Amino acid sequence: MLALLVFVILPYTPIYLFWVYEKTWGISKRRFLGMQVCDAVAVEYDHPASTEAGFPCALTLSVNNPTDTDINNVWLRWVFHGSFKCAGSQLPLGTIAGGSSGYVSMPFIPLHTGKSSMGTADLYFEIRGQKYTKTNLPIGLCNVICSCLYVNTSIADTLQFGEEAPLGIYIMNRLSFSLDDIQVKCSFRDDIDPDVTSFSIGNMQAGSGQALAINITPKTIGEISVGHLSVEYRMNGNVCNAGPLGFDVRRIFAPELNVRMNTPETLYKGIPASLGFIVENRSDEPLINITLSSCFSSQIECDVPTVLIERLLPSASRYVSIAIRPMTRGKADLGNLNVSFEVNGILCRKEPLVLGAHKIN
């Protein structure tokens, strides 16, 4: 019986030991080797630093295998956003032998101007039947320009609050062929009111130009960025977009309204007094609904804190007063005075006037 067992089992012993090895150390060794190869395999990219919107160019991706192990069934996928158009963004490279590289070229068309990310690459390959992936590999930045369109804008260096001002746009097709479906879209700040924000030019022949005009009304004061425009056009069946192109920074001035305070020399606790204000219109336009609204501290009592001047002609002045009653002795903060007026029906708020501190006996 023992001889029979030896005769049956002994020939299969090497097979069993090999099976045990494969199930333990063999799989772990191959997995470790595969991870080493996966870490070593690298993807490099090459594309123009600057490209022209609407014109074809190419992205070259290379897979470098510096190890001595072959990688099989290699695929590359380009993951990009809507700024680019690519008909075939996933391509096979087959087998890349150890110590060599594989290349693919992906033609694409940039559709939007500006400096933007080219997206990422995903790499798929196999090593001895085991599948590996490397995803979200950055491809870098690309600067897309639009030299085929000449765009120029003109606007006054300074603008007046509430006063309508012209903004000019000139567009010219520099190409030797026509551009179709040209659309101009403008975007302004909430406190800039335009009479129109978009234009449809349609077809523009080679070398031709088009002048556009917008009237804008500022509703704020200070140095601001007025807004921007973008130009959408169709070229070779592709919809391209040039922009945003800024209208630059402009300073907006308000009509000069000067307010001076006339304070009594002495204030007494519990005794009514008047704060006087001289309001001067130093602008060239009549101002209406001039409002002085005081924000007194808790030390000052005021029944009617607001004064209204319905109309004030250029170079004219008015004297108004606000009745107060001090409630404490010592040094009291009188607070602020808010000043506003209307220009062509648009409310303009000036910086608050600080009334300062005053001694109360």
HULIN-V196748 format. One record per backbone hydrogen bond with DSSP energy under -0.5 kcal/mol. CO is the residue of the C=O (numbers start at 1). NH is the residue of the N-H. Records with the same first field share a line. If there is no record, write none. Layout:
CO = NH, NH
This chain:
1 = 5
2 = 6
3 = 7
4 = 8
5 = 9
6 = 10
9 = 12, 13
10 = 13
12 = 16
13 = 17
14 = 18
15 = 19
16 = 20
17 = 21
18 = 22
19 = 23
20 = 24
21 = 24, 26
22 = 27
24 = 28
25 = 29
26 = 30
27 = 31
28 = 32
29 = 33
30 = 34
31 = 35
32 = 36
33 = 37
34 = 38
35 = 39
36 = 40
37 = 41
42 = 64
44 = 62
46 = 60
49 = 143
51 = 145
52 = 55
55 = 110
57 = 108
58 = 60
59 = 61, 106
60 = 46
61 = 104
62 = 44, 64
63 = 65, 102
64 = 42, 66
65 = 99, 100
67 = 99
71 = 96
72 = 126
74 = 93, 94
75 = 124
76 = 91
77 = 79, 122
78 = 80
79 = 120
81 = 84
83 = 111, 112
85 = 109
89 = 78
91 = 76
94 = 74
95 = 97
96 = 71
97 = 100
100 = 65
102 = 63
104 = 61
105 = 107
106 = 59
108 = 57
109 = 85
110 = 54
111 = 241
114 = 116, 144
116 = 142
119 = 139
120 = 79
121 = 137
122 = 77
123 = 134
124 = 75
125 = 132
126 = 72
127 = 130
130 = 127
132 = 125
134 = 123
136 = 138
137 = 121
140 = 118
142 = 116, 144
143 = 51, 145
144 = 114
145 = 53
146 = 149
148 = 174, 175
149 = 151
150 = 172
152 = 170
154 = 168
157 = 251
159 = 253
160 = 163
163 = 218
165 = 216
166 = 156
167 = 214
168 = 154
169 = 212
170 = 152
171 = 210
172 = 150, 174
173 = 207
179 = 204
180 = 234
182 = 201, 202
183 = 185, 232
184 = 199
185 = 230
187 = 228
189 = 192
191 = 219
192 = 194
193 = 217
197 = 186
199 = 184, 201
202 = 182
204 = 179
205 = 208
208 = 173
210 = 171
212 = 169
214 = 167, 216
215 = 195
216 = 165
217 = 193
218 = 162
222 = 224, 252
224 = 226, 250
226 = 189
227 = 247
228 = 187
229 = 244, 245
230 = 185, 232
231 = 242
232 = 183
233 = 240
234 = 180
235 = 238
238 = 235, 240
240 = 233
241 = 113, 243
242 = 231
244 = 246
245 = 229
248 = 226
250 = 224
251 = 159, 253
252 = 222
253 = 161
255 = 257
256 = 258, 282
258 = 280
260 = 278
261 = 263
262 = 276
267 = 361
268 = 271
270 = 272
271 = 326
273 = 324
274 = 276
275 = 322
276 = 262
277 = 279, 320
278 = 260, 280
279 = 318
280 = 258, 282
281 = 315
287 = 312
288 = 342
289 = 291
290 = 309
291 = 293, 340
292 = 307
293 = 338
295 = 336
297 = 300
299 = 327, 328
301 = 325
305 = 294
307 = 292
308 = 310
309 = 290
310 = 289
312 = 287
313 = 316
316 = 281
318 = 279, 320
320 = 277
322 = 275
324 = 273
325 = 301
326 = 270
330 = 332, 360
332 = 334, 358
333 = 297
335 = 355, 356
336 = 295
337 = 353
338 = 293
339 = 350
340 = 291
341 = 348
342 = 288
343 = 346
346 = 343
348 = 341, 350
352 = 354
353 = 337, 355
356 = 334
358 = 332
359 = 267
360 = 330
